[in-house]
Structures are given as C-alpha cells and as structure tokens.
Amino acid sequence: MTPDGTAHQVSTVMHVRCPDRLGEETYRQVLELLAELSPVVQALPPTAALVELKGALRYHGTDTRRLGEVLRVRSLSRLGVDVRVGIGPSITVAATASTQIPKPGGVLAVEPGEAGPWLAPLPVDALHGIGPRQAETLIDYGIHSVGLLAAVRPTTVQRLLGGRAGRTAADRARGIDPRPVVPRDLPAAVTVRWRFDRHTLDGADARAALLNLVIRLGQLLRGRDQAARALTLTLTFTGDGRWGKTRRLAEPSGHDDDLRLIACQLMDAAGLQRGRLTALALKGEDLIDADRVAQQISLDGTRESRLIAEAAVDRVRGKFGPRRIGPATVFRRAS
C-alpha cells in the first residue's frame, strides 16, 4: 500500500455537484444523464451524486476525465445546467475535488498516486467529511491543513475528535476511504433526447430519430436491469410548441421490439403532417426491476430469435461501443 492508502486503485469515482436550489425534476434529469455513463449511480439529494466508472471505461472507450467533460457538455446542452465534477480514487478524494472547482462548473481529476500530495495543502475544513465543529477543534490545536492532519498520529486525532470520528478523519486525510459507490435512488423514469440540427418536415428523418431513441432507451434499461411499464413521447416544434402523449405497454419491457411498437403508435397519434420538428424526447416511465417481469412461455419463434440477436448486439456494443452496430436507417439518416 502506498503512503496515502491508494494501492491498486484507479481514479474511477466521480462526485457531481449541481447548482444550489436545483429543482427536483431537473435533478432527476441529471441523474438520468449519469445513468447514461454508468449503471452505478448513488443519488445524494438534493443536488449531488456519486458515480462508479470502473465498469464503464471499456464500454465508452475513454478515460474518466473525458467522461466528466462529456457529462458537463451534456448537462449544459440538454438541461442548461452546469455541474462541478470531481474525480478520484475514493469518495473522499472525488468529493473534496468537486468542492475545489470554482462555480459554475468544471472538471478536476486527481490520480491515485497524487491523492496524498494534492490533499496535503488544502485547509482542513476542505476535506470532505470534516464538519465545522471538527474543523474548529483541529484548528484550535494548530492543525490547519489536511497534510498536518495526516501527519498526526491517529490515536491523537481520536482523542481530539472522538474514537470513530477521529479514526475516520485520520484515514481520509491520508486518502484512505474503502467505501464503495452504492446504487441508490435511481430515477423512476429515464429519458433520451434527440435534437435536430435544424427543423425538419421529413417524416423519414423523424422516424429515424425515433428509432435511435428507442435503441438508446432499450440499452439503458437493459444495462440497468430495468423494464418500463409506460412510454411518453414529447415532440418539440419551432416556436417551442410541444406535443406529448403517454401510452402503457401490455407488459413491462426493456426490449427494442416492444418499445418500438409503442413509440411508433405514439408518433402516429401525433399526426405530424406539416409540423416543423426541432426535437424529440422518449421517456420510459414507471420502471421496475427486470427480474420482476413475468417470463411468459412464447411460441413465437421470430420474437425469440430477435431477443437472442438483441442480447448478442448488446454484447458487441458493450465490447466495442454503442456506435459499432445498429439499424442502417439510424446510421444513414439520424447519425
């Protein structure tokens, strides 16, 4: 183990801070963006969240800092919300990093071998988990920085702050924090969006964009082992006019065929005619765990073959990335 306790670690913990007084619905939408990066999201209401990216790195084919930048761009472009993204080898380092980013937003990544030296010069009250009263006590004893706290014997810190709190503070000052990111409070809905570069009257383009959303939504649901009981399609037109409608599925599902059927029914119900579309949004609602969906015996060989093919495609995307395989219509018209 290295002196700062980061042996065999990689910086895969992301701590995200949203603006203060963020609305609940917008906060849920930020959580949905995080779920696009990784299925391991721990909501920290009302405005923060943790993400474990270890399993997502190969899928996205990039590094954690780049994923932080992607998140920030998506949050700004889709929601108009800037975020502060701290990345580190542990929850403590990542959460401390996110506080060091000036508002309104940015990305700060701390590598495992740099965690101890990076923490050392920070004021002791900047260390995540140190409360105002604890910081006041430490400062009264001349412990002004995280580095000084790390240099003090843990038994001494325990006498100053109390047994468990002192042990925890001493460990975290050294970058030692074995806590995992635990999935919690994932939103009961997930939304995928498509915005056209310019308004479109072409029904084929609209259908291609809808199919793109169906595929993305299905991937998200299956990746999170969830199924949707209902879908909502929202269309945005020039002048910010909107149309939306919800329809329930016959059975909860996260499979592309089932989602596409309902999505196309919703699009048909819109009766686009000459509407100038600027954006689409497809929301899976009333989500449940996939293992709660009753498995019906099927005599439909075509459907069973499609499900087998879908699982194989998911494996290809998981290994090589989401843009490696898909319907020709999506790549030709909605790419």
N, C-alpha and C positions, 0 to 999 in steps of 0.2 A: 504494500500500500504506500502511496506517495504521502508526503507530509500533510497535504491538505485533504487526504482521505478520498482521492478520486481515482484510485487504481481501477483499471479495466472499465472505466466509464467513458462514454462519449456524450457530447452535448446534444441531447435529444429532447430535453424538457423545455417546453415553450410556455411562458406565462404571458397572458394577454390582458392588458388593461384598456378598458373602454373609457370614453369621457364620463365624467360625473353626471349624475341625474339623467342617465340614458333611459329611455322608455323601455318597458318590459318587452314589447313586441320587437323593437329594434335589437334589444339584447338577444332575444331568441334567434333573430336572423343572423347575428354574429356567430352564435353557437352553430347554426347551420353551416356557415362558411367554414368553421373549424372542423366540422364533421366531414367536409369535402377533402380535408388534408389527412385526417386520421380518424379511425373509429374510437380511439381512446381519448375522450374529452371529459374533463371534470369541470362542471359549471361551478363558479364561485360567485353566486349572486351577491349584489345586484349588477356588478359591472366588470367582473373579471372571470378568467377561466384558465385552466391548465390543459396542455395537450402533450401526449407522449408520441413522439415522431419516429421512434426506433423502427417500428414495423412499416412505416410509410416511406422510408428513404428509397428503398429499391423500387417501389411502385412509381414514385414520382421521378426517379432518376436524377435527383439533385441533392444539394446539401441543405442543412437545417436553416442556415441564414437566408438562402434563396427562398425557402418555403415561407419564412417570416415576411420577406419582401412581397411575395405573391399574395399572402393574406392581406397585407396592408393595402396593396393596389386594389384587390377585390372589394375590400371593405369600403374604400373611398369611392370606387366607381359604381358599385351596386347600391350602397346604403348611404353614401355621403358621410360616413363615419371614419375618422382617423383613429388608429389604435397604437399603443405602445407595446412592443413585442420584445420581451427578454428571453434569451435562450441560454441554457447552461446544462451542466451535468447533473444537477439536482434541482429540486423545487426551490430550495433556499436561494441558490445562485441565480436561477432564472427569474424568480420573483424580485430579488434585490436589483437585478439588472433592469427590469422593466420600470422600476422607480427612478432610475438614473437617466432615463430618456426625457429630454425636455418636451413639454406639451407643444403641439397637439399630438405628435406621433413620431415613430421611428422604430428601428430595429437595432438591438445590441446583443451580440453573441459573445459568450465567454467560453473559451475552450477549457477542457478539464485540467490540463497542466497549468493553466493561467489563473484558475479559480482563486487559490490562496493569495498570490500576489495582487490580483485585481481587487479582492475584498479588503486587503490589509489597510490601505489609506482611507477607506470610507469612514465617515463618522459612525460611531457605534449605534446611533439610533437609525441609521440607514439599513442595518441588517434586518432582513425580513424575519419577523417573529419577535423582535425586541420591541416591547411596548414602551410608552413614555415613562412610566414609573420605573421600569427596569433600567432604561437608559439613564434616568436621573440618578439612580443609585450607583450605577457604574461610573458615571462622570464624577460623582462626589468622591469616589475613590481613585480618581485620576485615570480611569480607563476611558479615554476619549475616542479611540478608533477601534475598528474591528481587528486590526493587527495586534494592538495591545491586548484585546480580549483573548485572542488566540494564543498569546504568549503567557497568559496567566494560567496557573495550574487549575484543572477542572475542579478540584476539591475546594479551591479558594473561591471560584465563581459560585459553586454550590452554596457556600456559606453566605455569600452576598445576596444571592437571588433565591435561595431555597433549593432543596435537593434536585427534584426533577427539572425545574425550570433552569437551574444553573448548569446541569449536565447538558441539556439541550442547547443552551446558548453557547457553551464552550465548544460543543461539537460543530454547530453551524458556523461559528467564527472560523473554524478550520476547513469549512467546505464539506463537512460530513453530514449527510442527510439521506438516509436509506429509504425514505418514504416513496412509494410508487404513486404514479398518477392513477387514480381510480375512477373509471367511468361513472358519472353521476349526473342525473337530471338532464339527460339528453332531451331535446325538444320533442313534444308530442306530434310535431309536424316537421317536414323537411321540404324546402322549396328550391327548385332550379330555375334559372332565368336565361333568357336569350334576348339580346338587343340587336336590332338590325343596324347596319352602318348608315342606312338611310331608309325612309319609309318605303314599304313595299305594297304593291297591289297584286303581286304574283301569288296565286294560291298554291302553286307548287313549292315556292320558296317557304311559304308559311307552313306547309305540311312537312317539309324537310326539317325546318327548325323545331317543329313539334316532335318529330321522331327523335331528333337529337336530345331533346329534353326528356323524353321517355326513357331513352337508353341511359342517360346520366342519372335519372331518378332511380331506375332499377338497380344500377351499380351501387348507388349509395345505400339503398335499402338492403340489398343482399350483403354488402360489406359490413353493415351494422346488424345483420341477422334480424331485420325487422320486416314487417309487412304493413301495407296501407289498407285501411278499410274504405277510404274515400279519396277522390282526386278533385282538386279545384283548378280550373284553368282561368287565368286572367289575361286579357288582351288589352294592350295599351295602344291608342291611336294618336295621330297627330292632334296637337292641341290638348294633350293629356287626358283625352276621353278614355274611359275604361269600361270594359265589359267583363263580368265574371260569373261563373256558374260552378256548382259543386254536384258531383254525382257519386253515389256509393257503388263499390264493387260488389258483385254477387257473393264473393268470398274474399277475405283479406289476402293480398298477394304482393309480392315484390318482383314478379316475373314480367319481362318485357311484353309478352303477348297480351297478358291481362291488362297491363297499364295502357298499352297502345289502343286496345279496344275502347276503353272508357275515354281516353284522351281524344280519340277521333270522334266519338259521339259528342263530346263537349264542343269540339271545333265545329262540327256540323250544326250544332244548336246555335252557334254564334251567328250563322248566316252572314258571312263576311261581305259578300257582294263587292261593293266599291270602297270598303273601309281601308284607310291607309294605315297599315300596321307599323308600329315602331318597336314593340317589344312583346314578348310572351313570358308568362310565368306559370309553372306547373307545380302544384303543391300536393304532396302525399300527406293525408291527414288521418287522425285517429289511429296512430301507429300502435302496433303490438309486436311483441317478440315473435319471431318466425316459428319458434318451436311450439307456440300456442295455436298455430293454424292447423286445423284438422287435415290430415293427409287422406284424401279420397282415392279409392281404387279407380283407376281410369282404364277404359277400353279404347281410348283414343291414341292410337299408335303415333300419329303425326305430332300430337302435343307432347307425348313422352320423348320423342326424338328431338323436338325443339328444346325441351328442358335440358336434355343431355348436351345438346350443342351449346346452349346458353352457359352451362357450367364450364364447358371447355373454353369458350370465348372469355369468360371471367378469368380463367387461369392464364390465358395468353395476355390479357390486359394487365393482370397482376404482375406478370414477369417482365413485360416489355413496354407497358404504358398504355393509357386509355385510347390513344390515337392510332394504335397499330392495326386495329381490326374493327369493322363495323359495316353497316349497310352502305352501299355505293351512293345512294341518294344523299345521305348525310355528308359524305366527303365531297360530293360533287356540288351540292347546292348550298349547304349550311356550314361550310368549313371556314 
